[in-house]
Amino acid sequence: MSKLKITAGAYSFIAKMEEERAPETCRAFRRFLPFSNQVIHSRWSGEAVWVPLGEFDFGVGFENHTCHPSRGDILLYPGGHSETELLFAYGSSSFASKMGALAGNHFLTVIDGMESLEAMGKTVLWKGAQPVIFEALD
């Protein structure tokens, strides 16, 4: 099982890659590690933060996709109806954009640090964009 360390602002999490369910997405994302950007609060998806990536192309289609991520799930939306993005659910979430419901590839699941998810999300909501970095652990 491949694991990543995710640091969002002052908060750290360990996530496992969902390699059996989203192998192409995991393989594509791994090529860009360490991956750094900023998280901002979602506008339409509820209790989630996101990393807008514009026209960036990871070269993957849909696999293991969902509109309803669970707390601690991280999705990659490969683009199409909306821009490419990562969505990081910290609570109740229904993935959407101004175009309507979206489905993203569930490729990472937080396995350590769940107790900090809500604090991270509220920090982004009330204090604005926070730096985020995804780093391989193995």
The first five atom37 places (N, CA, C, CB, O) and aatype in JSON, in Angstrom:
{
  "aatype": [12, 15, 11, 10, 11, 9, 16, 0, 7, 0, 18, 15, 13, 9, 0, 11, 12, 6, 6, 6, 1, 0, 14, 6, 16, 4, 1, 0, 13, 1, 1, 13, 10, 14, 13, 15, 2, 5, 19, 9, 8, 15, 1, 17, 15, 7, 6, 0, 19, 17, 19, 14, 10, 7, 6, 13, 3, 13, 7, 19, 7, 13, 6, 2, 8, 16, 4, 8, 14, 15, 1, 7, 3, 9, 10, 10, 18, 14, 7, 7, 8, 15, 6, 16, 6, 10, 10, 13, 0, 18, 7, 15, 15, 15, 13, 0, 15, 11, 12, 7, 0, 10, 0, 7, 2, 8, 13, 10, 16, 19, 9, 3, 7, 12, 6, 15, 10, 6, 0, 12, 7, 11, 16, 19, 10, 17, 11, 7, 0, 5, 14, 19, 9, 13, 6, 0, 10, 3],
  "atom_mask": [
    [1, 1, 1, 1, 1],
    [1, 1, 1, 1, 1],
    [1, 1, 1, 1, 1],
    [1, 1, 1, 1, 1],
    [1, 1, 1, 1, 1],
    [1, 1, 1, 1, 1],
    [1, 1, 1, 1, 1],
    [1, 1, 1, 1, 1],
    [1, 1, 1, 0, 1],
    [1, 1, 1, 1, 1],
    [1, 1, 1, 1, 1],
    [1, 1, 1, 1, 1],
    [1, 1, 1, 1, 1],
    [1, 1, 1, 1, 1],
    [1, 1, 1, 1, 1],
    [1, 1, 1, 1, 1],
    [1, 1, 1, 1, 1],
    [1, 1, 1, 1, 1],
    [1, 1, 1, 1, 1],
    [1, 1, 1, 1, 1],
    [1, 1, 1, 1, 1],
    [1, 1, 1, 1, 1],
    [1, 1, 1, 1, 1],
    [1, 1, 1, 1, 1],
    [1, 1, 1, 1, 1],
    [1, 1, 1, 1, 1],
    [1, 1, 1, 1, 1],
    [1, 1, 1, 1, 1],
    [1, 1, 1, 1, 1],
    [1, 1, 1, 1, 1],
    [1, 1, 1, 1, 1],
    [1, 1, 1, 1, 1],
    [1, 1, 1, 1, 1],
    [1, 1, 1, 1, 1],
    [1, 1, 1, 1, 1],
    [1, 1, 1, 1, 1],
    [1, 1, 1, 1, 1],
    [1, 1, 1, 1, 1],
    [1, 1, 1, 1, 1],
    [1, 1, 1, 1, 1],
    [1, 1, 1, 1, 1],
    [1, 1, 1, 1, 1],
    [1, 1, 1, 1, 1],
    [1, 1, 1, 1, 1],
    [1, 1, 1, 1, 1],
    [1, 1, 1, 0, 1],
    [1, 1, 1, 1, 1],
    [1, 1, 1, 1, 1],
    [1, 1, 1, 1, 1],
    [1, 1, 1, 1, 1],
    [1, 1, 1, 1, 1],
    [1, 1, 1, 1, 1],
    [1, 1, 1, 1, 1],
    [1, 1, 1, 0, 1],
    [1, 1, 1, 1, 1],
    [1, 1, 1, 1, 1],
    [1, 1, 1, 1, 1],
    [1, 1, 1, 1, 1],
    [1, 1, 1, 0, 1],
    [1, 1, 1, 1, 1],
    [1, 1, 1, 0, 1],
    [1, 1, 1, 1, 1],
    [1, 1, 1, 1, 1],
    [1, 1, 1, 1, 1],
    [1, 1, 1, 1, 1],
    [1, 1, 1, 1, 1],
    [1, 1, 1, 1, 1],
    [1, 1, 1, 1, 1],
    [1, 1, 1, 1, 1],
    [1, 1, 1, 1, 1],
    [1, 1, 1, 1, 1],
    [1, 1, 1, 0, 1],
    [1, 1, 1, 1, 1],
    [1, 1, 1, 1, 1],
    [1, 1, 1, 1, 1],
    [1, 1, 1, 1, 1],
    [1, 1, 1, 1, 1],
    [1, 1, 1, 1, 1],
    [1, 1, 1, 0, 1],
    [1, 1, 1, 0, 1],
    [1, 1, 1, 1, 1],
    [1, 1, 1, 1, 1],
    [1, 1, 1, 1, 1],
    [1, 1, 1, 1, 1],
    [1, 1, 1, 1, 1],
    [1, 1, 1, 1, 1],
    [1, 1, 1, 1, 1],
    [1, 1, 1, 1, 1],
    [1, 1, 1, 1, 1],
    [1, 1, 1, 1, 1],
    [1, 1, 1, 0, 1],
    [1, 1, 1, 1, 1],
    [1, 1, 1, 1, 1],
    [1, 1, 1, 1, 1],
    [1, 1, 1, 1, 1],
    [1, 1, 1, 1, 1],
    [1, 1, 1, 1, 1],
    [1, 1, 1, 1, 1],
    [1, 1, 1, 1, 1],
    [1, 1, 1, 0, 1],
    [1, 1, 1, 1, 1],
    [1, 1, 1, 1, 1],
    [1, 1, 1, 1, 1],
    [1, 1, 1, 0, 1],
    [1, 1, 1, 1, 1],
    [1, 1, 1, 1, 1],
    [1, 1, 1, 1, 1],
    [1, 1, 1, 1, 1],
    [1, 1, 1, 1, 1],
    [1, 1, 1, 1, 1],
    [1, 1, 1, 1, 1],
    [1, 1, 1, 1, 1],
    [1, 1, 1, 0, 1],
    [1, 1, 1, 1, 1],
    [1, 1, 1, 1, 1],
    [1, 1, 1, 1, 1],
    [1, 1, 1, 1, 1],
    [1, 1, 1, 1, 1],
    [1, 1, 1, 1, 1],
    [1, 1, 1, 1, 1],
    [1, 1, 1, 0, 1],
    [1, 1, 1, 1, 1],
    [1, 1, 1, 1, 1],
    [1, 1, 1, 1, 1],
    [1, 1, 1, 1, 1],
    [1, 1, 1, 1, 1],
    [1, 1, 1, 1, 1],
    [1, 1, 1, 0, 1],
    [1, 1, 1, 1, 1],
    [1, 1, 1, 1, 1],
    [1, 1, 1, 1, 1],
    [1, 1, 1, 1, 1],
    [1, 1, 1, 1, 1],
    [1, 1, 1, 1, 1],
    [1, 1, 1, 1, 1],
    [1, 1, 1, 1, 1],
    [1, 1, 1, 1, 1],
    [1, 1, 1, 1, 1]
  ],
  "atom_positions": [
    [[0.85, -1.18, 0.0], [0.0, 0.0, 0.0], [0.89, 1.24, 0.0], [-0.96, 0.0, 1.22], [1.72, 1.4, 0.9]],
    [[0.74, 2.1, -0.97], [1.48, 3.36, -1.03], [0.78, 4.39, -0.16], [1.61, 3.86, -2.49], [-0.44, 4.5, -0.16]],
    [[1.59, 5.15, 0.56], [1.06, 6.18, 1.43], [1.69, 7.52, 1.09], [1.3, 5.83, 2.91], [2.84, 7.6, 0.64]],
    [[0.91, 8.57, 1.32], [1.38, 9.93, 1.13], [1.22, 10.72, 2.41], [0.63, 10.61, -0.03], [0.3, 10.47, 3.19]],
    [[2.11, 11.66, 2.61], [1.94, 12.65, 3.67], [1.37, 13.88, 2.99], [3.3, 12.95, 4.42], [1.89, 14.36, 1.98]],
    [[0.3, 14.4, 3.56], [-0.33, 15.61, 3.05], [-0.24, 16.66, 4.14], [-1.81, 15.36, 2.62], [-0.7, 16.43, 5.26]],
    [[0.34, 17.79, 3.82], [0.4, 18.9, 4.76], [-0.4, 20.03, 4.16], [1.89, 19.33, 5.06], [-0.09, 20.52, 3.07]],
    [[-1.44, 20.45, 4.88], [-2.3, 21.55, 4.45], [-2.26, 22.61, 5.54], [-3.77, 21.06, 4.18], [-2.86, 22.44, 6.6]],
    [[-1.57, 23.7, 5.26], [-1.38, 24.71, 6.3], [-0.62, 24.09, 7.45], [0.0, 0.0, 0.0], [0.46, 23.52, 7.26]],
    [[-1.17, 24.2, 8.66], [-0.52, 23.67, 9.86], [-0.9, 22.22, 10.16], [-0.87, 24.54, 11.04], [-0.49, 21.68, 11.19]],
    [[-1.67, 21.59, 9.29], [-2.21, 20.26, 9.55], [-1.56, 19.21, 8.67], [-3.73, 20.26, 9.34], [-1.3, 19.45, 7.49]],
    [[-1.3, 18.04, 9.26], [-0.69, 16.93, 8.51], [-1.58, 15.71, 8.56], [0.71, 16.59, 9.08], [-2.23, 15.43, 9.56]],
    [[-1.59, 14.98, 7.45], [-2.4, 13.78, 7.3], [-1.58, 12.72, 6.59], [-3.71, 14.08, 6.53], [-0.66, 13.03, 5.82]],
    [[-1.92, 11.46, 6.84], [-1.37, 10.35, 6.08], [-2.54, 9.76, 5.3], [-0.68, 9.27, 7.01], [-3.61, 9.49, 5.85]],
    [[-2.33, 9.57, 4.0], [-3.37, 9.0, 3.15], [-2.82, 7.8, 2.41], [-3.9, 10.06, 2.15], [-1.64, 7.74, 2.07]],
    [[-3.69, 6.84, 2.16], [-3.31, 5.68, 1.34], [-3.83, 5.92, -0.07], [-3.87, 4.33, 1.94], [-4.9, 6.49, -0.27]],
    [[-3.05, 5.45, -1.03], [-3.47, 5.52, -2.42], [-4.41, 4.34, -2.69], [-2.25, 5.49, -3.39], [-4.14, 3.22, -2.28]],
    [[-5.5, 4.61, -3.36], [-6.49, 3.58, -3.7], [-6.09, 2.91, -5.01], [-7.93, 4.2, -3.81], [-6.77, 3.03, -6.03]],
    [[-4.97, 2.21, -4.96], [-4.35, 1.64, -6.16], [-5.18, 0.56, -6.83], [-3.01, 1.08, -5.82], [-5.11, 0.41, -8.05]],
    [[-5.96, -0.2, -6.08], [-6.79, -1.24, -6.69], [-8.01, -0.64, -7.39], [-7.24, -2.24, -5.63], [-8.44, -1.15, -8.42]],
    [[-8.55, 0.43, -6.83], [-9.77, 1.02, -7.37], [-9.51, 2.13, -8.39], [-10.61, 1.57, -6.24], [-10.35, 2.37, -9.26]],
    [[-8.37, 2.79, -8.29], [-8.05, 3.9, -9.2], [-6.58, 3.82, -9.62], [-8.34, 5.27, -8.52], [-5.82, 4.76, -9.37]],
    [[-6.19, 2.73, -10.25], [-4.77, 2.53, -10.56], [-4.17, 3.58, -11.5], [-4.58, 1.19, -11.16], [-3.04, 4.02, -11.29]],
    [[-4.91, 3.97, -12.52], [-4.37, 4.96, -13.48], [-4.22, 6.33, -12.83], [-5.29, 5.06, -14.71], [-3.23, 7.03, -13.07]],
    [[-5.18, 6.72, -12.01], [-5.11, 8.01, -11.32], [-3.94, 8.02, -10.34], [-6.43, 8.31, -10.59], [-3.2, 9.0, -10.28]],
    [[-3.77, 6.95, -9.58], [-2.65, 6.86, -8.64], [-1.32, 6.93, -9.38], [-2.74, 5.56, -7.82], [-0.41, 7.65, -8.97]],
    [[-1.21, 6.18, -10.46], [0.02, 6.15, -11.25], [0.34, 7.56, -11.8], [-0.1, 5.13, -12.42], [1.48, 8.01, -11.74]],
    [[-0.68, 8.23, -12.33], [-0.48, 9.57, -12.89], [-0.09, 10.57, -11.81], [-1.75, 10.04, -13.61], [0.83, 11.37, -12.0]],
    [[-0.78, 10.54, -10.67], [-0.5, 11.51, -9.61], [0.9, 11.29, -9.03], [-1.54, 11.4, -8.49], [1.61, 12.26, -8.73]],
    [[1.3, 10.03, -8.89], [2.61, 9.7, -8.33], [3.74, 10.35, -9.15], [2.8, 8.16, -8.29], [4.78, 10.71, -8.59]],
    [[3.56, 10.49, -10.46], [4.58, 11.1, -11.32], [4.86, 12.56, -10.96], [4.15, 11.02, -12.77], [5.93, 13.08, -11.28]],
    [[3.91, 13.22, -10.3], [4.06, 14.64, -10.0], [4.47, 14.91, -8.55], [2.76, 15.35, -10.29], [4.51, 16.06, -8.12]],
    [[4.78, 13.85, -7.8], [5.18, 14.02, -6.39], [6.61, 14.49, -6.28], [4.99, 12.72, -5.61], [7.43, 14.06, -7.1]],
    [[6.98, 15.32, -5.34], [6.04, 16.01, -4.45], [5.23, 17.04, -5.23], [6.8, 16.69, -3.3], [5.74, 17.72, -6.12]],
    [[3.96, 17.15, -4.87], [3.02, 18.04, -5.54], [2.63, 19.13, -4.56], [1.76, 17.27, -6.06], [2.11, 18.84, -3.48]],
    [[2.88, 20.38, -4.92], [2.52, 21.47, -4.01], [1.67, 22.5, -4.74], [3.77, 22.13, -3.42], [1.82, 22.71, -5.94]],
    [[0.79, 23.13, -3.98], [-0.12, 24.12, -4.51], [-0.77, 24.82, -3.32], [-1.2, 23.47, -5.46], [-0.16, 24.95, -2.26]],
    [[-2.0, 25.27, -3.49], [-2.78, 25.86, -2.41], [-4.16, 25.24, -2.4], [-2.88, 27.4, -2.56], [-4.69, 24.87, -3.44]],
    [[-4.73, 25.11, -1.2], [-6.12, 24.7, -1.09], [-6.95, 25.93, -0.76], [-6.31, 23.59, 0.01], [-6.54, 26.79, 0.02]],
    [[-8.12, 25.99, -1.37], [-9.09, 27.03, -1.05], [-10.4, 26.33, -0.71], [-9.28, 28.04, -2.24], [-10.58, 25.15, -1.02]],
    [[-11.3, 27.05, -0.07], [-12.56, 26.41, 0.32], [-13.45, 26.23, -0.89], [-13.28, 27.23, 1.4], [-13.5, 27.09, -1.77]],
    [[-14.16, 25.11, -0.92], [-15.06, 24.84, -2.04], [-16.2, 25.84, -2.06], [-15.61, 23.4, -1.96], [-16.61, 26.36, -1.02]],
    [[-16.7, 26.1, -3.24], [-17.8, 27.05, -3.38], [-19.14, 26.33, -3.45], [-17.62, 27.89, -4.63], [-20.15, 26.86, -2.98]],
    [[-19.17, 25.13, -4.02], [-20.43, 24.44, -4.24], [-20.47, 23.05, -3.61], [-20.69, 24.32, -5.7], [-21.53, 22.42, -3.62]],
    [[-19.39, 22.56, -3.07], [-19.31, 21.15, -2.67], [-19.48, 20.89, -1.19], [-18.01, 20.6, -3.1], [-19.25, 19.77, -0.74]],
    [[-19.87, 21.88, -0.42], [-20.08, 21.65, 1.01], [-18.77, 21.71, 1.79], [0.0, 0.0, 0.0], [-17.93, 22.57, 1.54]],
    [[-18.61, 20.79, 2.74], [-17.46, 20.8, 3.63], [-16.27, 20.13, 2.95], [-17.79, 20.09, 4.97], [-15.96, 18.96, 3.2]],
    [[-15.63, 20.9, 2.09], [-14.49, 20.41, 1.32], [-13.6, 21.58, 0.93], [-14.96, 19.64, 0.05], [-14.05, 22.72, 0.83]],
    [[-12.33, 21.28, 0.73], [-11.39, 22.25, 0.17], [-10.97, 21.7, -1.18], [-10.15, 22.5, 1.11], [-11.09, 20.5, -1.44]],
    [[-10.47, 22.58, -2.04], [-10.09, 22.12, -3.36], [-8.85, 22.82, -3.85], [-11.22, 22.34, -4.34], [-8.48, 23.89, -3.38]],
    [[-8.21, 22.17, -4.8], [-7.03, 22.7, -5.47], [-7.41, 22.9, -6.93], [-5.77, 21.74, -5.31], [-7.47, 21.93, -7.68]],
    [[-7.67, 24.14, -7.35], [-8.0, 24.38, -8.75], [-6.76, 24.23, -9.63], [-8.63, 25.77, -8.94], [-5.71, 24.78, -9.31]],
    [[-6.89, 23.49, -10.73], [-5.75, 23.21, -11.59], [-5.97, 23.62, -13.04], [-5.42, 21.74, -11.53], [-5.18, 23.26, -13.92]],
    [[-7.02, 24.37, -13.3], [-7.24, 24.91, -14.64], [-7.31, 23.82, -15.7], [0.0, 0.0, 0.0], [-8.07, 22.85, -15.56]],
    [[-6.53, 23.98, -16.74], [-6.54, 23.05, -17.87], [-5.51, 21.94, -17.72], [-6.29, 23.81, -19.16], [-5.27, 21.19, -18.68]],
    [[-4.89, 21.81, -16.55], [-3.87, 20.78, -16.35], [-4.44, 19.41, -16.69], [-3.35, 20.8, -14.89], [-5.56, 19.08, -16.3]],
    [[-3.68, 18.61, -17.41], [-4.14, 17.3, -17.86], [-3.28, 16.2, -17.24], [-4.1, 17.2, -19.4], [-2.1, 16.06, -17.58]],
    [[-3.86, 15.43, -16.33], [-3.15, 14.3, -15.73], [-3.11, 13.1, -16.67], [-3.81, 13.9, -14.42], [-2.39, 12.14, -16.41]],
    [[-3.87, 13.15, -17.75], [-3.87, 12.06, -18.72], [-4.68, 10.85, -18.28], [0.0, 0.0, 0.0], [-4.39, 9.73, -18.71]],
    [[-5.68, 11.06, -17.43], [-6.53, 9.95, -16.98], [-7.99, 10.27, -17.27], [-6.33, 9.69, -15.47], [-8.38, 11.43, -17.4]],
    [[-8.77, 9.2, -17.38], [-10.22, 9.33, -17.5], [-10.86, 9.07, -16.15], [0.0, 0.0, 0.0], [-10.23, 9.22, -15.11]],
    [[-12.11, 8.68, -16.19], [-12.82, 8.42, -14.95], [-12.62, 6.97, -14.5], [-14.31, 8.72, -15.12], [-12.7, 6.04, -15.3]],
    [[-12.37, 6.82, -13.2], [-12.31, 5.5, -12.56], [-12.57, 5.7, -11.08], [-10.91, 4.79, -12.81], [-12.1, 6.67, -10.48]],
    [[-13.32, 4.8, -10.49], [-13.67, 4.89, -9.08], [-14.23, 6.27, -8.75], [-12.45, 4.58, -8.2], [-13.93, 6.83, -7.7]],
    [[-15.04, 6.81, -9.64], [-15.53, 8.17, -9.49], [-16.83, 8.22, -8.67], [-15.76, 8.79, -10.87], [-17.63, 7.29, -8.67]],
    [[-16.98, 9.34, -7.98], [-18.13, 9.55, -7.12], [-18.47, 11.03, -7.04], [-17.88, 8.98, -5.72], [-17.61, 11.89, -7.23]],
    [[-19.73, 11.31, -6.77], [-20.19, 12.67, -6.5], [-20.28, 12.92, -5.0], [-21.57, 12.93, -7.17], [-20.43, 14.05, -4.55]],
    [[-20.2, 11.85, -4.22], [-20.43, 11.94, -2.77], [-19.25, 11.4, -1.98], [-21.71, 11.18, -2.39], [-19.33, 10.3, -1.42]],
    [[-18.15, 12.16, -1.92], [-17.0, 11.68, -1.15], [-17.3, 11.65, 0.35], [-15.79, 12.56, -1.41], [-18.07, 12.46, 0.86]],
    [[-16.69, 10.71, 1.02], [-16.78, 10.64, 2.47], [-15.71, 11.52, 3.09], [-16.64, 9.18, 2.96], [-14.77, 11.93, 2.42]],
    [[-15.88, 11.8, 4.35], [-14.89, 12.58, 5.11], [-13.53, 11.9, 4.99], [-15.31, 12.71, 6.6], [-13.38, 10.72, 5.31]],
    [[-12.53, 12.67, 4.53], [-11.18, 12.13, 4.38], [-10.88, 11.59, 2.98], [0.0, 0.0, 0.0], [-9.76, 11.16, 2.72]],
    [[-11.86, 11.6, 2.09], [-11.63, 11.16, 0.71], [-11.06, 12.32, -0.11], [-12.94, 10.63, 0.07], [-11.44, 13.47, 0.08]],
    [[-10.16, 12.0, -1.01], [-9.6, 13.0, -1.92], [-9.87, 12.52, -3.34], [-8.05, 13.21, -1.67], [-9.54, 11.39, -3.7]],
    [[-10.47, 13.41, -4.13], [-10.86, 13.1, -5.49], [-10.03, 13.91, -6.48], [-12.35, 13.38, -5.7], [-9.6, 15.03, -6.19]],
    [[-9.81, 13.32, -7.63], [-9.22, 14.05, -8.76], [-10.3, 14.15, -9.83], [-7.92, 13.34, -9.31], [-10.78, 13.13, -10.33]],
    [[-10.66, 15.37, -10.18], [-11.56, 15.57, -11.31], [-10.68, 15.85, -12.51], [-12.59, 16.75, -11.05], [-9.98, 16.86, -12.53]],
    [[-10.69, 14.96, -13.53], [-9.74, 15.09, -14.64], [-10.09, 16.16, -15.66], [-9.64, 13.8, -15.33], [-9.39, 16.3, -16.66]],
    [[-11.15, 16.91, -15.42], [-11.53, 17.98, -16.35], [-12.66, 17.53, -17.25], [0.0, 0.0, 0.0], [-13.02, 16.36, -17.3]],
    [[-13.19, 18.51, -17.97], [-14.3, 18.23, -18.88], [-15.34, 19.32, -18.77], [0.0, 0.0, 0.0], [-15.27, 20.32, -19.48]],
    [[-16.32, 19.13, -17.88], [-17.37, 20.14, -17.68], [-16.9, 21.3, -16.82], [-18.58, 19.5, -17.04], [-17.49, 22.38, -16.85]],
    [[-15.87, 21.09, -16.09], [-15.29, 22.11, -15.22], [-13.77, 21.94, -15.29], [-15.82, 21.98, -13.74], [-13.27, 21.04, -15.97]],
    [[-13.05, 22.79, -14.6], [-11.59, 22.69, -14.65], [-11.08, 21.48, -13.87], [-10.97, 23.96, -14.1], [-11.78, 20.94, -13.02]],
    [[-9.88, 21.06, -14.17], [-9.22, 19.99, -13.43], [-9.04, 20.45, -11.99], [-7.83, 19.61, -14.08], [-8.73, 21.61, -11.75]],
    [[-9.26, 19.54, -11.04], [-9.12, 19.91, -9.63], [-8.96, 18.7, -8.74], [-10.31, 20.72, -9.18], [-9.27, 17.57, -9.12]],
    [[-8.46, 18.97, -7.54], [-8.47, 18.0, -6.46], [-9.51, 18.47, -5.46], [-7.05, 17.84, -5.8], [-9.58, 19.67, -5.17]],
    [[-10.31, 17.57, -4.92], [-11.29, 17.89, -3.9], [-10.97, 17.06, -2.66], [-12.75, 17.63, -4.39], [-10.8, 15.85, -2.76]],
    [[-10.88, 17.71, -1.52], [-10.5, 17.08, -0.25], [-11.66, 17.3, 0.72], [-9.14, 17.67, 0.32], [-11.81, 18.4, 1.26]],
    [[-12.47, 16.27, 0.94], [-13.64, 16.37, 1.81], [-13.23, 16.31, 3.27], [-14.66, 15.26, 1.49], [-12.53, 15.39, 3.69]],
    [[-13.68, 17.29, 4.06], [-13.42, 17.25, 5.5], [-14.69, 17.02, 6.3], [-12.76, 18.54, 5.95], [-14.64, 16.9, 7.52]],
    [[-15.82, 16.96, 5.63], [-17.11, 16.72, 6.28], [-18.12, 16.34, 5.21], [0.0, 0.0, 0.0], [-17.76, 15.7, 4.22]],
    [[-19.37, 16.71, 5.41], [-20.43, 16.4, 4.45], [-20.18, 17.13, 3.15], [-21.81, 16.76, 5.02], [-20.01, 18.35, 3.13]],
    [[-20.16, 16.38, 2.07], [-19.81, 16.97, 0.79], [-20.59, 16.29, -0.34], [-18.3, 16.85, 0.54], [-20.85, 15.09, -0.32]],
    [[-20.94, 17.11, -1.32], [-21.53, 16.63, -2.56], [-20.83, 17.39, -3.67], [-23.11, 16.84, -2.59], [-21.07, 18.59, -3.85]],
    [[-19.98, 16.72, -4.41], [-19.08, 17.35, -5.37], [-19.88, 18.02, -6.49], [-18.11, 16.32, -5.96], [-20.69, 17.39, -7.16]],
    [[-19.61, 19.33, -6.68], [-20.34, 20.1, -7.68], [-19.53, 21.29, -8.14], [-21.69, 20.55, -7.14], [-18.53, 21.68, -7.53]],
    [[-19.99, 21.88, -9.25], [-19.43, 23.12, -9.76], [-20.59, 24.0, -10.19], [-18.42, 22.87, -10.95], [-21.76, 23.62, -10.02]],
    [[-20.29, 25.15, -10.74], [-21.37, 26.0, -11.22], [-22.14, 25.34, -12.36], [-20.81, 27.35, -11.67], [-23.25, 25.76, -12.69]],
    [[-21.56, 24.3, -12.97], [-22.21, 23.55, -14.04], [-23.15, 22.47, -13.48], [-21.16, 22.9, -14.95], [-23.96, 21.91, -14.23]],
    [[-23.07, 22.18, -12.18], [-23.88, 21.14, -11.56], [-23.01, 20.06, -10.94], [0.0, 0.0, 0.0], [-21.83, 20.28, -10.67]],
    [[-23.6, 18.91, -10.72], [-22.91, 17.79, -10.05], [-21.72, 17.32, -10.89], [-23.88, 16.62, -9.8], [-21.78, 17.26, -12.12]],
    [[-20.63, 16.98, -10.19], [-19.43, 16.43, -10.82], [-19.11, 15.1, -10.14], [-18.22, 17.42, -10.72], [-19.51, 14.86, -9.0]],
    [[-18.39, 14.25, -10.83], [-17.87, 13.02, -10.25], [-16.35, 13.07, -10.4], [-18.47, 11.74, -10.93], [-15.83, 13.35, -11.48]],
    [[-15.66, 12.79, -9.31], [-14.21, 12.77, -9.33], [-13.69, 11.41, -8.94], [0.0, 0.0, 0.0], [-14.38, 10.64, -8.27]],
    [[-12.46, 11.11, -9.36], [-11.83, 9.83, -9.06], [-11.35, 9.8, -7.61], [-10.64, 9.57, -10.02], [-10.47, 10.57, -7.23]],
    [[-11.95, 8.93, -6.82], [-11.51, 8.75, -5.43], [-10.22, 7.94, -5.48], [-12.62, 8.04, -4.53], [-10.24, 6.73, -5.73]],
    [[-9.08, 8.63, -5.22], [-7.79, 7.95, -5.34], [-6.95, 8.02, -4.08], [-7.02, 8.52, -6.47], [-5.93, 7.33, -3.99]],
    [[-7.34, 8.82, -3.11], [-6.64, 8.9, -1.82], [-7.66, 8.88, -0.69], [-5.76, 10.18, -1.75], [-8.74, 9.46, -0.8]],
    [[-7.3, 8.21, 0.41], [-8.13, 8.18, 1.6], [-7.26, 8.46, 2.82], [-8.86, 6.81, 1.74], [-6.26, 7.78, 3.04]],
    [[-7.65, 9.45, 3.59], [-6.91, 9.77, 4.82], [-7.06, 8.61, 5.8], [-7.43, 11.11, 5.46], [-8.17, 8.15, 6.08]],
    [[-5.92, 8.14, 6.32], [-5.93, 7.05, 7.3], [-5.36, 7.48, 8.65], [-5.15, 5.86, 6.77], [-5.49, 6.76, 9.64]],
    [[-4.73, 8.64, 8.69], [-4.19, 9.17, 9.95], [-4.35, 10.69, 9.92], [-2.69, 8.76, 10.16], [-3.99, 11.34, 8.94]],
    [[-4.88, 11.23, 11.01], [-5.09, 12.67, 11.11], [-6.55, 13.08, 10.95], [0.0, 0.0, 0.0], [-6.85, 14.26, 10.87]],
    [[-7.44, 12.09, 10.91], [-8.88, 12.39, 10.73], [-9.38, 13.41, 11.74], [-9.7, 11.11, 10.84], [-10.27, 14.21, 11.43]],
    [[-8.82, 13.39, 12.95], [-9.28, 14.3, 14.0], [-8.99, 15.76, 13.67], [-8.64, 13.94, 15.33], [-9.56, 16.66, 14.29]],
    [[-8.12, 16.02, 12.71], [-7.76, 17.39, 12.32], [-8.46, 17.88, 11.06], [-6.28, 17.49, 12.12], [-8.28, 19.03, 10.66]],
    [[-9.26, 17.02, 10.43], [-9.89, 17.41, 9.17], [-10.79, 18.64, 9.31], [-10.71, 16.25, 8.63], [-10.69, 19.58, 8.52]],
    [[-11.66, 18.62, 10.31], [-12.58, 19.75, 10.48], [-11.83, 21.04, 10.77], [-13.58, 19.46, 11.61], [-12.17, 22.09, 10.22]],
    [[-10.82, 20.99, 11.61], [-10.02, 22.18, 11.92], [-9.33, 22.71, 10.67], [-8.98, 21.88, 13.01], [-9.28, 23.92, 10.45]],
    [[-8.79, 21.81, 9.85], [-8.15, 22.24, 8.61], [-9.16, 22.93, 7.7], [-7.53, 21.03, 7.88], [-8.88, 24.01, 7.18]],
    [[-10.33, 22.32, 7.52], [-11.35, 22.91, 6.66], [-11.82, 24.26, 7.15], [0.0, 0.0, 0.0], [-11.99, 25.18, 6.35]],
    [[-12.02, 24.39, 8.45], [-12.47, 25.68, 8.99], [-11.38, 26.74, 8.91], [-12.91, 25.52, 10.45], [-11.67, 27.92, 8.74]],
    [[-10.12, 26.32, 9.02], [-9.02, 27.27, 8.84], [-9.05, 27.84, 7.42], [-7.65, 26.6, 9.13], [-8.91, 29.04, 7.22]],
    [[-9.22, 26.96, 6.44], [-9.28, 27.41, 5.05], [-10.51, 28.3, 4.83], [-9.31, 26.2, 4.08], [-10.43, 29.3, 4.12]],
    [[-11.63, 27.94, 5.44], [-12.86, 28.72, 5.28], [-12.69, 30.13, 5.85], [-14.02, 28.01, 5.97], [-13.07, 31.1, 5.2]],
    [[-12.14, 30.24, 7.04], [-12.1, 31.53, 7.73], [-10.82, 32.32, 7.53], [-12.31, 31.31, 9.19], [-10.82, 33.54, 7.68]],
    [[-9.72, 31.64, 7.2], [-8.45, 32.35, 7.04], [-7.96, 32.4, 5.6], [-7.4, 31.71, 7.89], [-6.98, 33.08, 5.3]],
    [[-8.62, 31.68, 4.7], [-8.26, 31.73, 3.28], [-7.31, 30.63, 2.87], [0.0, 0.0, 0.0], [-7.04, 29.68, 3.61]],
    [[-6.8, 30.79, 1.65], [-5.95, 29.78, 1.02], [-4.79, 29.37, 1.92], [-5.4, 30.3, -0.31], [-4.2, 30.2, 2.62]],
    [[-4.49, 28.09, 1.89], [-3.39, 27.52, 2.68], [-2.5, 26.71, 1.73], [-3.93, 26.63, 3.85], [-2.99, 26.1, 0.78]],
    [[-1.19, 26.7, 2.0], [-0.32, 25.86, 1.18], [-0.63, 24.38, 1.42], [1.17, 26.16, 1.48], [-0.99, 23.99, 2.53]],
    [[-0.47, 23.58, 0.38], [-0.66, 22.14, 0.52], [0.46, 21.44, -0.24], [-2.06, 21.69, -0.01], [0.87, 21.86, -1.32]],
    [[0.95, 20.36, 0.35], [1.96, 19.55, -0.32], [1.64, 18.07, -0.1], [3.4, 19.88, 0.2], [1.29, 17.65, 1.0]],
    [[1.76, 17.3, -1.17], [1.57, 15.86, -1.15], [2.95, 15.25, -1.38], [0.52, 15.38, -2.25], [3.6, 15.54, -2.39]],
    [[3.42, 14.39, -0.45], [4.75, 13.78, -0.54], [4.64, 12.27, -0.35], [5.7, 14.4, 0.51], [3.88, 11.8, 0.5]],
    [[5.4, 11.51, -1.12], [5.43, 10.05, -0.99], [6.1, 9.67, 0.34], [6.18, 9.4, -2.19], [7.08, 10.29, 0.76]],
    [[5.56, 8.64, 0.99], [6.17, 8.11, 2.21], [6.93, 6.82, 1.93], [5.1, 7.86, 3.27], [7.79, 6.44, 2.73]],
    [[6.64, 6.14, 0.85], [7.34, 4.89, 0.55], [7.62, 4.78, -0.92], [6.53, 3.69, 1.01], [8.21, 3.79, -1.37]]
  ]
}
